[in-house]
Amino acid sequence: MKHITINRAEQADVDAIMQLMQEAVDTVKVSDWFLPDNRQYIEEHISDRAFSLSIFRESQNIILDMI
């Protein structure tokens, strides 16, 4: 059985979140479909406004978007 663990993202995850958003920008077919947040917003969002989730699937760390 595969295991998935969901944790709150931390400031240490900001680089991975930024990378994920850049990948979305680079691959989305229509640029209006995705508008990335800036680094300052991500950092504030994680600590002050709400929370982000990071998902760990087996040995791979995958960042899920902010919620």
C-alpha positions in Angstrom: 0.0 0.0 0.0 1.3 3.5 -0.8 1.3 6.1 2.0 0.7 9.8 1.6 1.4 12.2 4.5 0.0 15.8 4.4 1.7 18.4 6.4 1.5 22.2 6.8 4.1 23.8 4.5 6.9 25.8 6.2 9.1 28.6 5.1 11.6 26.0 4.0 9.1 24.9 1.3 8.9 28.3 -0.3 11.6 27.5 -3.0 9.7 24.4 -4.0 6.4 26.2 -4.2 8.0 28.9 -6.3 9.4 26.2 -8.6 6.0 24.5 -8.9 4.4 27.8 -9.9 7.1 28.5 -12.5 6.5 25.0 -14.0 2.8 25.8 -14.2 3.6 29.1 -16.0 5.9 27.4 -18.4 3.5 24.6 -19.3 0.0 26.0 -19.1 -1.5 26.2 -22.6 -3.3 29.5 -22.1 -1.5 32.0 -20.0 -4.7 33.4 -18.4 -5.3 30.0 -16.8 -2.7 30.5 -14.2 -1.4 33.6 -12.4 1.5 32.8 -10.0 1.9 34.6 -6.7 5.1 36.4 -5.8 7.5 35.1 -3.2 6.5 37.7 -0.6 2.9 36.6 -0.8 3.8 32.9 -0.4 6.0 33.6 2.6 3.2 35.7 4.3 0.6 33.2 3.3 2.4 30.3 5.0 3.0 32.2 8.2 0.2 34.8 8.6 -2.8 34.4 6.3 -3.7 30.8 6.0 -1.7 27.7 5.3 -0.1 25.7 2.5 0.1 21.9 2.3 3.0 19.8 1.4 2.4 16.2 0.5 4.9 13.4 1.0 4.4 10.4 -1.1 6.8 7.6 -0.3 10.2 9.1 -0.7 9.1 12.0 -2.9 8.2 15.4 -1.5 5.4 17.1 -3.6 4.1 20.5 -2.8 0.4 21.1 -3.1 -0.8 24.6 -3.8 -2.0 27.0 -1.0 -5.3 26.5 0.6 
